[in-house]
Amino acid sequence: MKQQSNPARSGAQAPTASSVSAGRRQAISALGAGALASLILPPSALAQSGEFRIGWIRPTTGKLASSFAPLYAGGLIAIDEINAAGGILGRKLTIVEEDDEASPAKEPAIVRKLKADGIEYVVGPTGSPQSLASLASSTPAKMIQTGIANGAELGDGTKYPYHFMCCYTTVQEGEVAAQYMTGPLKLRKIGILHELTPFGETAANATRLKLKQITGQDPAIIQTYSMNASDLTAQVLALKNAGCEGLIIWMASSVHIAMAFTAMAKMNWVPPIVGHVNLFNDALFDLVPEQSLRNVFGVYYRNWTYSDSTPAPERNVALAKKLQAAQGVKGIEAYVAGCPHYDFLHLLKTVIEQQKSFDVEAVRRGLNATQGYKGAIGTLSFSETNHAGVAMEDITVSSVASSRDPRSKSLGALRLRAPGA
Protein backbone atom coordinates (compact mmCIF):
# COMPACT_ATOMS: atom_id res chain seq x y z
CA MET A 1 0.00 0.00 0.00
CA LYS A 2 1.22 3.49 -0.72
CA GLN A 3 -0.35 6.77 0.22
CA GLN A 4 -0.01 9.80 -2.01
CA SER A 5 -1.63 13.09 -2.87
CA ASN A 6 -1.63 12.97 -6.68
CA PRO A 7 1.04 10.98 -8.52
CA ALA A 8 -0.09 12.27 -11.91
CA ARG A 9 0.61 15.91 -11.16
CA SER A 10 3.85 17.05 -12.74
CA GLY A 11 6.60 17.36 -10.16
CA ALA A 12 4.47 15.99 -7.30
CA GLN A 13 5.96 13.28 -5.14
CA ALA A 14 4.23 11.15 -2.55
CA PRO A 15 5.59 11.53 0.99
CA THR A 16 7.87 8.63 1.75
CA ALA A 17 7.68 6.59 4.93
CA SER A 18 11.06 7.92 6.00
CA SER A 19 10.07 11.57 5.49
CA VAL A 20 6.83 11.08 7.42
CA SER A 21 8.70 9.36 10.23
CA ALA A 22 11.30 12.14 10.34
CA GLY A 23 8.57 14.77 10.50
CA ARG A 24 6.84 12.97 13.34
CA ARG A 25 10.12 12.67 15.28
CA GLN A 26 10.76 16.40 14.86
CA ALA A 27 7.24 17.22 16.04
CA ILE A 28 7.59 14.98 19.09
CA SER A 29 10.92 16.58 19.95
CA ALA A 30 9.51 20.08 19.60
CA LEU A 31 6.37 19.46 21.60
CA GLY A 32 7.82 17.27 24.31
CA ALA A 33 7.02 13.84 25.63
CA GLY A 34 3.59 14.90 26.79
CA ALA A 35 2.46 15.26 23.18
CA LEU A 36 3.43 11.70 22.24
CA ALA A 37 -0.01 10.22 22.86
CA SER A 38 -1.70 12.75 20.60
CA LEU A 39 0.77 12.26 17.76
CA ILE A 40 0.64 8.46 17.56
CA LEU A 41 -2.80 7.92 16.08
CA PRO A 42 -4.54 4.74 14.98
CA PRO A 43 -5.45 4.62 11.25
CA SER A 44 -9.10 5.53 11.88
CA ALA A 45 -8.06 8.62 13.83
CA LEU A 46 -5.58 9.72 11.17
CA ALA A 47 -8.49 10.78 8.93
CA GLN A 48 -9.47 13.26 11.62
CA SER A 49 -6.07 14.99 11.61
CA GLY A 50 -6.42 17.08 8.48
CA GLU A 51 -6.68 14.68 5.56
CA PHE A 52 -9.40 12.69 3.89
CA ARG A 53 -8.04 9.40 2.64
CA ILE A 54 -9.59 7.63 -0.34
CA GLY A 55 -8.91 3.99 -1.19
CA TRP A 56 -7.61 3.70 -4.75
CA ILE A 57 -7.81 0.22 -6.27
CA ARG A 58 -6.17 -0.38 -9.64
CA PRO A 59 -3.54 -2.66 -11.17
CA THR A 60 -0.05 -1.23 -10.86
CA THR A 61 1.49 -4.54 -11.93
CA GLY A 62 0.38 -7.18 -14.42
CA LYS A 63 -0.56 -7.12 -18.08
CA LEU A 64 -3.42 -4.61 -17.68
CA ALA A 65 -1.56 -2.06 -15.55
CA SER A 66 -0.55 0.25 -18.40
CA SER A 67 -3.94 0.17 -20.14
CA PHE A 68 -5.94 0.72 -16.94
CA ALA A 69 -3.76 3.51 -15.51
CA PRO A 70 -5.11 6.31 -17.78
CA LEU A 71 -8.68 5.49 -16.74
CA TYR A 72 -8.02 7.05 -13.33
CA ALA A 73 -6.88 10.39 -14.81
CA GLY A 74 -10.23 12.09 -14.24
CA GLY A 75 -10.16 11.13 -10.58
CA LEU A 76 -6.67 12.55 -10.15
CA ILE A 77 -7.78 15.79 -11.81
CA ALA A 78 -10.76 15.96 -9.42
CA ILE A 79 -8.44 15.53 -6.44
CA ASP A 80 -6.28 18.40 -7.67
CA GLU A 81 -9.34 20.62 -8.16
CA ILE A 82 -10.86 19.76 -4.79
CA ASN A 83 -7.60 20.26 -2.91
CA ALA A 84 -6.95 23.55 -4.70
CA ALA A 85 -10.36 24.71 -3.45
CA GLY A 86 -9.52 23.84 0.16
CA GLY A 87 -10.37 20.14 0.27
CA ILE A 88 -13.54 18.74 1.81
CA LEU A 89 -14.55 20.46 5.04
CA GLY A 90 -10.99 21.70 5.23
CA ARG A 91 -9.37 18.28 4.73
CA LYS A 92 -7.13 17.59 1.76
CA LEU A 93 -7.76 14.42 -0.20
CA THR A 94 -4.99 11.82 -0.36
CA ILE A 95 -5.11 8.41 -1.95
CA VAL A 96 -4.20 5.08 -0.44
CA GLU A 97 -3.40 2.90 -3.40
CA GLU A 98 -3.66 -0.88 -3.59
CA ASP A 99 -2.58 -3.05 -6.51
CA ASP A 100 -5.24 -5.58 -7.48
CA GLU A 101 -3.39 -6.81 -10.59
CA ALA A 102 -6.85 -6.62 -12.25
CA SER A 103 -7.63 -9.93 -10.53
CA PRO A 104 -11.06 -10.47 -8.95
CA ALA A 105 -9.45 -12.94 -6.55
CA LYS A 106 -7.34 -10.14 -5.05
CA GLU A 107 -10.27 -7.85 -4.24
CA PRO A 108 -11.53 -9.23 -0.89
CA ALA A 109 -8.10 -9.05 0.76
CA ILE A 110 -7.56 -5.52 -0.55
CA VAL A 111 -10.90 -4.37 0.87
CA ARG A 112 -10.08 -5.90 4.24
CA LYS A 113 -6.69 -4.18 4.25
CA LEU A 114 -8.19 -0.79 3.42
CA LYS A 115 -10.90 -1.17 6.05
CA ALA A 116 -8.32 -2.12 8.69
CA ASP A 117 -6.42 1.04 7.76
CA GLY A 118 -9.48 3.18 8.46
CA ILE A 119 -10.51 3.73 4.83
CA GLU A 120 -14.27 4.12 4.32
CA TYR A 121 -14.44 5.56 0.78
CA VAL A 122 -13.06 3.73 -2.26
CA VAL A 123 -12.43 4.49 -5.94
CA GLY A 124 -12.03 1.40 -8.12
CA PRO A 125 -11.51 -1.29 -9.14
CA THR A 126 -11.89 -1.47 -12.92
CA GLY A 127 -14.08 -4.08 -14.60
CA SER A 128 -17.39 -5.67 -13.66
CA PRO A 129 -15.91 -8.98 -12.36
CA GLN A 130 -13.40 -7.05 -10.26
CA SER A 131 -16.05 -4.65 -8.96
CA LEU A 132 -18.46 -7.43 -8.02
CA ALA A 133 -15.68 -9.28 -6.19
CA SER A 134 -14.76 -6.09 -4.36
CA LEU A 135 -18.35 -5.30 -3.41
CA ALA A 136 -18.78 -8.74 -1.88
CA SER A 137 -16.46 -7.50 0.87
CA SER A 138 -16.93 -3.72 0.84
CA THR A 139 -20.74 -3.89 1.12
CA PRO A 140 -20.83 -5.68 4.52
CA ALA A 141 -17.94 -3.43 5.58
CA LYS A 142 -20.14 -0.41 4.75
CA MET A 143 -17.57 1.30 2.51
CA ILE A 144 -18.85 3.83 -0.04
CA GLN A 145 -17.44 2.95 -3.45
CA THR A 146 -17.52 3.51 -7.18
CA GLY A 147 -15.73 1.52 -9.86
CA ILE A 148 -15.18 1.63 -13.60
CA ALA A 149 -17.84 -0.90 -14.54
CA ASN A 150 -21.16 -0.75 -16.39
CA GLY A 151 -22.90 -3.93 -15.29
CA ALA A 152 -26.55 -3.13 -14.55
CA GLU A 153 -26.42 -5.23 -11.37
CA LEU A 154 -23.94 -2.74 -9.90
CA GLY A 155 -26.66 -0.07 -9.91
CA ASP A 156 -28.97 -2.09 -7.66
CA GLY A 157 -29.16 0.01 -4.51
CA THR A 158 -30.93 -2.74 -2.61
CA LYS A 159 -28.19 -5.27 -3.23
CA TYR A 160 -25.28 -2.81 -3.12
CA PRO A 161 -26.41 0.07 -0.87
CA TYR A 162 -22.92 1.60 -0.63
CA HIS A 163 -21.97 1.46 -4.32
CA PHE A 164 -22.86 4.42 -6.56
CA MET A 165 -22.58 4.39 -10.36
CA CYS A 166 -21.70 7.69 -12.01
CA CYS A 167 -21.87 6.15 -15.48
CA TYR A 168 -24.45 4.50 -17.70
CA THR A 169 -25.20 0.79 -17.42
CA THR A 170 -24.66 -1.85 -20.08
CA VAL A 171 -28.44 -2.21 -20.37
CA GLN A 172 -28.81 1.52 -21.07
CA GLU A 173 -26.02 1.29 -23.63
CA GLY A 174 -27.73 -1.58 -25.43
CA GLU A 175 -31.08 0.20 -25.49
CA VAL A 176 -29.60 3.45 -26.87
CA ALA A 177 -27.91 1.53 -29.70
CA ALA A 178 -31.17 -0.18 -30.64
CA GLN A 179 -33.07 3.13 -30.54
CA TYR A 180 -30.58 4.81 -32.88
CA MET A 181 -30.59 1.97 -35.38
CA THR A 182 -34.37 1.84 -35.59
CA GLY A 183 -35.01 5.58 -35.12
CA PRO A 184 -32.74 8.01 -36.99
CA LEU A 185 -31.24 5.28 -39.23
CA LYS A 186 -34.65 3.65 -39.80
CA LEU A 187 -33.18 0.16 -40.16
CA ARG A 188 -35.07 -3.04 -39.45
CA LYS A 189 -32.82 -5.93 -40.47
CA ILE A 190 -30.18 -5.59 -37.78
CA GLY A 191 -27.46 -8.03 -36.77
CA ILE A 192 -25.60 -8.25 -33.46
CA LEU A 193 -21.95 -9.24 -32.97
CA HIS A 194 -20.75 -9.59 -29.39
CA GLU A 195 -17.98 -11.02 -27.29
CA LEU A 196 -18.71 -13.90 -24.93
CA THR A 197 -18.26 -11.97 -21.69
CA PRO A 198 -20.77 -10.69 -19.12
CA PHE A 199 -20.51 -7.25 -20.77
CA GLY A 200 -21.08 -8.59 -24.28
CA GLU A 201 -23.93 -10.88 -23.31
CA THR A 202 -25.73 -8.26 -21.20
CA ALA A 203 -25.47 -5.55 -23.87
CA ALA A 204 -26.58 -7.93 -26.62
CA ASN A 205 -29.58 -9.11 -24.61
CA ALA A 206 -30.61 -5.51 -23.83
CA THR A 207 -30.31 -4.70 -27.53
CA ARG A 208 -32.34 -7.74 -28.54
CA LEU A 209 -35.13 -6.93 -26.11
CA LYS A 210 -35.28 -3.28 -27.19
CA LEU A 211 -35.33 -4.20 -30.88
CA LYS A 212 -38.19 -6.61 -30.18
CA GLN A 213 -40.07 -3.92 -28.26
CA ILE A 214 -39.64 -1.32 -31.02
CA THR A 215 -40.01 -3.43 -34.17
CA GLY A 216 -41.77 -6.56 -32.96
CA GLN A 217 -38.92 -8.55 -34.47
CA ASP A 218 -35.83 -10.29 -33.20
CA PRO A 219 -32.43 -9.35 -34.64
CA ALA A 220 -31.79 -10.81 -38.09
CA ILE A 221 -28.87 -12.79 -36.68
CA ILE A 222 -26.63 -12.84 -33.59
CA GLN A 223 -22.97 -13.83 -33.84
CA THR A 224 -20.61 -14.40 -30.92
CA TYR A 225 -16.90 -14.96 -30.40
CA SER A 226 -14.61 -15.94 -27.54
CA MET A 227 -11.97 -13.59 -26.19
CA ASN A 228 -9.20 -15.81 -27.57
CA ALA A 229 -10.56 -15.60 -31.13
CA SER A 230 -7.85 -14.88 -33.71
CA ASP A 231 -10.14 -14.24 -36.70
CA LEU A 232 -13.72 -12.99 -37.09
CA THR A 233 -14.17 -13.58 -40.82
CA ALA A 234 -16.72 -16.37 -40.32
CA GLN A 235 -18.88 -14.24 -38.01
CA VAL A 236 -18.78 -11.21 -40.31
CA LEU A 237 -19.59 -13.35 -43.35
CA ALA A 238 -22.61 -14.82 -41.55
CA LEU A 239 -23.86 -11.32 -40.73
CA LYS A 240 -23.41 -10.22 -44.35
CA ASN A 241 -25.09 -13.33 -45.77
CA ALA A 242 -28.05 -12.78 -43.43
CA GLY A 243 -28.69 -9.50 -45.28
CA CYS A 244 -28.11 -7.24 -42.29
CA GLU A 245 -28.74 -3.56 -43.05
CA GLY A 246 -26.83 -2.51 -39.96
CA LEU A 247 -24.80 -3.99 -37.11
CA ILE A 248 -24.72 -3.43 -33.37
CA ILE A 249 -21.39 -4.65 -32.00
CA TRP A 250 -20.45 -5.16 -28.36
CA MET A 251 -16.68 -5.49 -28.38
CA ALA A 252 -14.33 -4.16 -25.69
CA SER A 253 -11.02 -5.21 -27.26
CA SER A 254 -9.48 -3.02 -29.94
CA VAL A 255 -7.81 -6.11 -31.36
CA HIS A 256 -11.16 -7.80 -32.02
CA ILE A 257 -12.68 -4.57 -33.29
CA ALA A 258 -9.85 -4.35 -35.82
CA MET A 259 -10.45 -7.98 -36.83
CA ALA A 260 -14.11 -7.29 -37.53
CA PHE A 261 -13.48 -4.13 -39.55
CA THR A 262 -10.66 -5.76 -41.50
CA ALA A 263 -12.96 -8.65 -42.43
CA MET A 264 -15.68 -6.21 -43.54
CA ALA A 265 -13.21 -4.20 -45.62
CA LYS A 266 -12.04 -7.37 -47.41
CA MET A 267 -15.66 -8.14 -48.24
CA ASN A 268 -16.21 -4.55 -49.41
CA TRP A 269 -19.10 -4.41 -46.92
CA VAL A 270 -19.34 -1.43 -44.60
CA PRO A 271 -22.83 -1.28 -43.07
CA PRO A 272 -23.86 1.32 -40.47
CA ILE A 273 -22.50 0.25 -37.08
CA VAL A 274 -23.25 1.27 -33.50
CA GLY A 275 -21.17 -0.02 -30.61
CA HIS A 276 -19.29 0.40 -27.37
CA VAL A 277 -17.27 3.51 -26.43
CA ASN A 278 -14.07 1.54 -27.16
CA LEU A 279 -14.73 2.36 -30.80
CA PHE A 280 -13.38 5.83 -29.91
CA ASN A 281 -9.78 4.61 -29.99
CA ASP A 282 -7.55 6.52 -32.37
CA ALA A 283 -5.43 3.40 -32.86
CA LEU A 284 -8.31 2.05 -34.94
CA PHE A 285 -7.40 4.49 -37.71
CA ASP A 286 -3.99 2.85 -37.92
CA LEU A 287 -5.53 -0.60 -38.27
CA VAL A 288 -8.38 -0.15 -40.74
CA PRO A 289 -9.10 2.23 -43.64
CA GLU A 290 -10.60 5.54 -42.52
CA GLN A 291 -13.50 5.18 -44.94
CA SER A 292 -14.55 2.06 -43.03
CA LEU A 293 -15.31 4.26 -40.02
CA ARG A 294 -17.39 6.96 -41.71
CA ASN A 295 -20.69 5.30 -40.84
CA VAL A 296 -19.66 4.00 -37.42
CA PHE A 297 -21.03 5.38 -34.13
CA GLY A 298 -20.33 4.82 -30.46
CA VAL A 299 -22.63 5.19 -27.46
CA TYR A 300 -21.42 8.22 -25.51
CA TYR A 301 -22.46 10.95 -23.07
CA ARG A 302 -24.34 13.94 -24.47
CA ASN A 303 -22.25 16.38 -22.41
CA TRP A 304 -19.14 15.15 -24.20
CA THR A 305 -20.54 15.82 -27.67
CA TYR A 306 -21.09 18.80 -29.92
CA SER A 307 -23.12 19.48 -33.06
CA ASP A 308 -22.87 22.13 -35.75
CA SER A 309 -25.38 24.24 -33.81
CA THR A 310 -24.56 23.27 -30.19
CA PRO A 311 -21.09 23.41 -28.65
CA ALA A 312 -20.05 21.16 -25.79
CA PRO A 313 -20.58 22.56 -22.26
CA GLU A 314 -17.80 24.90 -21.07
CA ARG A 315 -17.05 22.67 -18.07
CA ASN A 316 -16.41 19.71 -20.37
CA VAL A 317 -14.22 21.80 -22.65
CA ALA A 318 -12.09 22.82 -19.66
CA LEU A 319 -11.88 19.23 -18.43
CA ALA A 320 -11.02 18.01 -21.93
CA LYS A 321 -7.97 20.30 -21.91
CA LYS A 322 -6.84 18.84 -18.59
CA LEU A 323 -7.32 15.29 -19.83
CA GLN A 324 -5.17 16.04 -22.86
CA ALA A 325 -2.29 16.89 -20.52
CA ALA A 326 -2.70 13.71 -18.45
CA GLN A 327 -0.19 10.92 -18.86
CA GLY A 328 -1.13 8.04 -21.14
CA VAL A 329 -4.48 9.48 -22.21
CA LYS A 330 -3.63 10.54 -25.78
CA GLY A 331 -5.73 8.65 -28.31
CA ILE A 332 -8.24 7.36 -25.74
CA GLU A 333 -9.46 10.69 -24.35
CA ALA A 334 -13.09 9.90 -25.16
CA TYR A 335 -12.97 6.61 -23.27
CA VAL A 336 -11.25 8.21 -20.26
CA ALA A 337 -13.78 11.08 -20.22
CA GLY A 338 -16.55 8.57 -19.68
CA CYS A 339 -14.98 7.15 -16.52
CA PRO A 340 -16.91 7.97 -13.32
CA HIS A 341 -14.24 9.05 -10.84
CA TYR A 342 -14.25 12.75 -11.64
CA ASP A 343 -17.97 13.13 -10.99
CA PHE A 344 -17.96 10.74 -8.04
CA LEU A 345 -15.33 12.70 -6.10
CA HIS A 346 -16.91 16.09 -6.81
CA LEU A 347 -20.33 14.73 -5.82
CA LEU A 348 -18.81 13.24 -2.67
CA LYS A 349 -17.46 16.66 -1.75
CA THR A 350 -20.88 18.23 -2.31
CA VAL A 351 -22.73 15.66 -0.21
CA ILE A 352 -20.21 15.62 2.67
CA GLU A 353 -20.35 19.39 2.90
CA GLN A 354 -24.14 19.35 2.78
CA GLN A 355 -24.24 16.76 5.54
CA LYS A 356 -21.38 18.50 7.41
CA SER A 357 -20.12 15.04 8.21
CA PHE A 358 -17.78 12.30 6.99
CA ASP A 359 -19.94 9.67 8.65
CA VAL A 360 -20.62 6.92 6.10
CA GLU A 361 -24.30 6.52 6.93
CA ALA A 362 -24.94 10.26 6.77
CA VAL A 363 -23.13 10.48 3.42
CA ARG A 364 -24.98 7.44 2.07
CA ARG A 365 -28.30 9.07 2.95
CA GLY A 366 -27.14 12.25 1.24
CA LEU A 367 -26.13 10.35 -1.91
CA ASN A 368 -29.47 8.52 -1.96
CA ALA A 369 -31.23 11.89 -1.81
CA THR A 370 -29.19 13.33 -4.69
CA GLN A 371 -31.45 14.62 -7.46
CA GLY A 372 -30.32 16.62 -10.48
CA TYR A 373 -26.63 16.94 -9.62
CA LYS A 374 -24.88 18.49 -12.63
CA GLY A 375 -21.81 16.39 -13.37
CA ALA A 376 -19.41 16.37 -16.29
CA ILE A 377 -20.93 13.12 -17.56
CA GLY A 378 -24.48 14.34 -17.13
CA THR A 379 -27.17 14.91 -14.52
CA LEU A 380 -26.90 12.42 -11.68
CA SER A 381 -29.81 11.26 -9.54
CA PHE A 382 -30.03 8.39 -7.05
CA SER A 383 -32.56 6.78 -4.74
CA GLU A 384 -32.53 4.06 -2.09
CA THR A 385 -33.04 1.39 -4.74
CA ASN A 386 -31.49 2.94 -7.87
CA HIS A 387 -27.76 3.60 -7.72
CA ALA A 388 -27.29 3.95 -11.49
CA GLY A 389 -27.26 7.73 -11.62
CA VAL A 390 -27.21 8.63 -15.33
CA ALA A 391 -30.54 9.26 -17.06
CA MET A 392 -31.26 7.95 -20.56
CA GLU A 393 -31.55 11.48 -21.96
CA ASP A 394 -27.90 12.09 -21.08
CA ILE A 395 -26.78 9.18 -23.28
CA THR A 396 -26.41 9.62 -27.03
CA VAL A 397 -24.60 8.28 -30.09
CA SER A 398 -21.52 9.94 -31.59
CA SER A 399 -19.45 9.68 -34.75
CA VAL A 400 -16.24 7.65 -34.55
CA ALA A 401 -14.77 9.37 -37.61
CA SER A 402 -15.28 12.77 -35.96
CA SER A 403 -12.01 12.26 -34.08
CA ARG A 404 -10.53 13.65 -37.30
CA ASP A 405 -12.76 16.75 -37.04
CA PRO A 406 -10.72 19.85 -36.02
CA ARG A 407 -12.97 20.34 -32.99
CA SER A 408 -12.20 16.84 -31.72
CA LYS A 409 -8.54 17.09 -32.65
CA SER A 410 -8.12 20.19 -30.53
CA LEU A 411 -10.11 18.73 -27.61
CA GLY A 412 -9.66 14.96 -27.85
CA ALA A 413 -12.48 13.90 -25.52
CA LEU A 414 -15.20 15.58 -27.58
CA ARG A 415 -17.08 13.89 -30.43
CA LEU A 416 -19.62 15.01 -33.01
CA ARG A 417 -23.13 13.90 -32.13
CA ALA A 418 -24.54 11.46 -34.68
CA PRO A 419 -27.20 12.77 -37.10
CA GLY A 420 -30.61 12.71 -35.43
CA ALA A 421 -29.23 11.65 -32.03
N, C-alpha and C positions, 0 to 999 in steps of 0.2 A: 504494500500500500504506500502511496506517496501523496502528500498533501501539497497543493499549489494554488496560486491565485489565478493565473491564466498563462499556460505554457505557450499559447499561440501568439501572444503579444510580443512584438519585436523587442528584443533586449530584456524581456522579463525573465527572471529566474526564480524558481521555487525555493523557499527557504530550506536549507539543508538541516539535517538532524543536528549536526555539530554546531551550526550557527544558532539554532534555537536553544540548544543546551547552553552555549556560551552566554547568550542573552539572559537566560534564566539565572545562571550563576552570578552574572553582574548585578541583576536586580536583587537577588537574595543578599549579596554582599552589601549593596547600598542601603537596603531597608532594614537589615539586621535579622537575627535569628527569629525574632517574633513574627516576622512576615512569612516564614517558611510555609506554615499551614495554608495560608491563603494563596500561595503561588503554585503549590503542587495540587493540581486539580484532576479529578477523574474525567474521562472523556466526555461524559454527559454534561459536566459543569463547564467544560472548555467552551461550549457553544454560547455560554452566558457571558464570556469574558471579552466580547467585542468582535466576534466573527460568527458567520452563519455558514456552517459547513454542509456541502452538498455531496452526496455519494455520486460517483461518476464511473459507470460501468461500461467498458469498451475493451476490445482486444488491442493490446499493445504488443503482443507477440502472436505468432501464427500466420497462416497464409492470408487471412482476411484483415490483418492489422492495417496495412497501408490503404486498402480500399475503404475501410470503415472510418478511418481517422477524420477525413474531411467532413463526414456527416455531422460531426459535433461542432463545426465551425460556428454555426448560428448561436449555439449555447454559449460558446466562449465570448462571442461578440456581446451577447446579452449581459454576461457577467461584467465585462468591461463597462458597458453603459450603466448598469445598476450601481456598480461601485463608484463610477465617476459622479453619480448623482447622490452619493452619500450612503449607499448600501440599502439595506432593509431595516427599518427602525434603528438606523445608526450602525448596523453591523455590516461589515464587508463580507461579501461572498468569497469563500475559498472552496476548492474542490478536493475531495479525497478519492483518488483514482484507484480502481481495482481492475486488473487484467482478467477478463473472462475467456480469452483465447477464442471468442465466438462459439464457445461450447456450452450447450444447455446444461450439461452435467456439472459445470463449474458454478452455476448460478446460486444454488442453495447455500453453499459454503461462503460465497462472497457476501450474500445478504446477511448471514449470521455474523460475519466479521464486521461489516459496517454497523449493524445494530449494536454489537458489543462495544463499538467505538463511539457510540452515542449519536450515530447518524440516523435521522428520521425522514429525510427527503432525498430522493434518488433520481438521477437522470440516467437513462439507459436501462437495459442493454439494447442492442440492435438485432432485429429479426423476431418474427413471431414465436418460433420455438424457444429462443433464448428468453424472450419476455415472459412467456407462459411459465417457463421453469423458474424464473426469478420471482414471479408473482406467487407461486406456490409457497414461497417462504416469506416474502415481504408482506403479503396480505395478512396472515395471522400475526405478524410482527407490527402491524399497523404503521407501515412506512408509506408515505405519499410518494408516488412514482409516475414517471412517464418514460416510454421507450420509443425507439424508431420501429414501429410495427403497425400494420394496418388490419390485422385480423379483427373481424367484427366482434368476436367473443371478448376481445380486450376492452370493448366499450360497454360491457355489461356491468353497470354500477351495483347491481345486486350481488353478483359473483365476485367482483373485484372493486370493493367500495373505496379503495385508496389509490386506484390507478385512474389517471385522467388522460384521455387521448386528445391531443391538439393537432389532429390530422384526420383526413377522411378515412373511412373503412374500405376494405376490399369490396364489400357488398355495394357501397355507394359508387365506387369506381366502376364496377361492372354494370350498374344501372345507368350511369351517365354515358358510358360507351354505347350501350344499346339504344338509348334515347337519341344520341347524335346520329347513329347509323339510320335509324328509322324516321327521324324527324328531318333535320336540315338536308341530309343526303338522300332521303326518301328511298332507301334500299329495302328490299324484302328478302332476297335470297342471300343470307349472311352465313358465313362459316366462322368457326372458332378454332383457334390453335392455342394450346396452353401446355405449360410444363406440368409434370406430375409432382407437384408440391402442394402443401396446404394453401399457399397463396394462389397458385394457378387453378386449383380445383374450386376454391371458394369464388374467385372472380368469374370463372367460366359458368358456374352454376347460377350466380346472380345475373349474369348476362342472359343465360338461357331462359330463366324465369321471367325477366323483364321483356325479352323478345316475345315470349309466349303471351304475356299480358297485353302488349301493344298490338301485335299482329295476329294473334291467335294461332301462330305457327311456331314450331320448334326451329332451331337453326338448321340450315341445309345439311350441314355436316360438322362434326366435332373431331378434331385430330389432336392427339396428345404425343408427348415425347418425354423420355426420362432425362434426368440432369446429366447423365453420362453419354448422351447422344452425340455422335460425331458427324452426322449428316441429317438434314431435314428434307431432302429432295422428295422422298416418298410421301411425306405428309403434305407438302406443298402441292405436289402433283394431284393428290386425292382431292384437295380443296379446289383446285382448278378444274378437274374433271367433273366435280359436282356442280359446276356452273355458278360458283359463288360470285355475287356482284360486289361484295365487300367482305373484309376480314376483321375480326376482333381478336387480337393476340394478347395473351397474358404470359409474358416472358420477362424474367428479371435479369437474365444473363446477356450481356452484350455479345458474347460469343455466339449464343444461339440465335439472337436477333440477326446477327450478320449472316449466319447460315441460312436463315429463312429468306432474307432479302437477296442473297446471292442466288439461291435456287429460283426465286421468282424472276430475277433478271435474266438468268439463262433460258427461262421459258418465255421471255418477252411478255411477262404477265405482271402488271403492277396495278392491282385493284386498290380502291380506297381502303385504308387501314386505320383503325383506332386501337390504342394499346396503353400499356403502363408508362409511367413517367420515365422509366429507364430508356425509353426511345429518345429522350433529350440528352443524348451523350454524343458530344462532338466527334468522338472517335469513330462513330458510325459512318461519317463522311469519308473517312480514310479506308473504309472496308467495302463500301458499296457505292455505285454511281449516284451522284447527287439527284439525278432525275428520278431515281427510284423512291426518293423521299418527298417528292413534291405533293403527293396526295396522302401523306401520312400524318396522323394526329395523335397526341398524347393527352391523357386525362391530367388536368392541372388545376391550380387554384386561380380563381378569377382575379384576385388581387395581384397576382404575379403576371398578368397579361395586359396587353394593350390592343387597341384597334386603331384604324385610321382616324376615328373621330374621338376616341377616349384614351387618354394617356394612363399609364399605371399610376397608382397612388404615390404621393410624394414620399411617404414613409418607406414604401417598398423600393423606390428608386435609391433612397439614401442607404438602405440596407444592402441593396444590390452592389453598390460601390464598395461597401465594407467586405462583402463576400468575395469580390474580385481580388481583394488584397490578401485574403486568407490563404494559408499554405495548403497546397494540394487540391484546391477547388476548381482550378481552371479546366474548362471543358465539361464539368458536371455541375455548374452553378445552379441550373434549374432543378436538379435533383436535390441538391443541398438546401436550396431555398424552401423546399417542401418539408423539411425535417422539423419536428415539433418543439425542439428545445428552446428556441428563441422566444416563442410565445409562452411556453410553459413557465419559464423563469420570470418573465415580465408579469404574467398573470399571478404567479405566486407572490411576487412583491406587492401587487395591488391588494390581494386578498389578506395577506398578513398585516398590512398596514390598515386595512379596513377593520380587521378583527382586533388590531393592537395586541397581537399575541402570536407566538411561534408554536403554541400548543397544537398538536396534530389534529385533535378532534375539532377544535375551533376552526382551524384552517380547512379541514375537510368539509365542515358545514358551510363555510364561506364559498368554497369551490362549487359545492352542490347548488348553491343559490345563485351562481354566476349566470347572468342573462345578458346577452348583447355586448360582451366584451370585444372591443375592436382590436384584433390581433393583426399581425402581418399576413398570416395565412388567410384570415377571414374573421367573421364574427363568431365568437365562441359562446356556447350556452350549454349548461349541464343541469342535471337533476339528480335526485337520489338514485334513480334506476338507469339513467342514460349518461354514460361518461364518454360518449363519442361526440365531441363538441362542435364539429363543423357541420353547417347546414348544407343541404343539397344545392341551394342557390349560390353558394360560394365555390362550387366545383364546376369546371367548364372543360372545354376541349381546345387544345392549342396546336398550332402548326409546328411540326418538327423542322421543316426546311427554313422556318423563320429565324433560326439561329444564324443564318447568313444575312439577315436583314440588318442594316446599319444600327437600328435601335437595339436589337438584341446583341449585336457585336460590341456596342459600347457599354451595355449593361447586361452581362451574360445571363443573369437569372430570369430575365424577362422574355416572354414569347408572344407572338401575334395570336390573338384569339381566332379560332377557326371560323370560317363563314357561317353565320346563322347561330353560332353558339352563344 
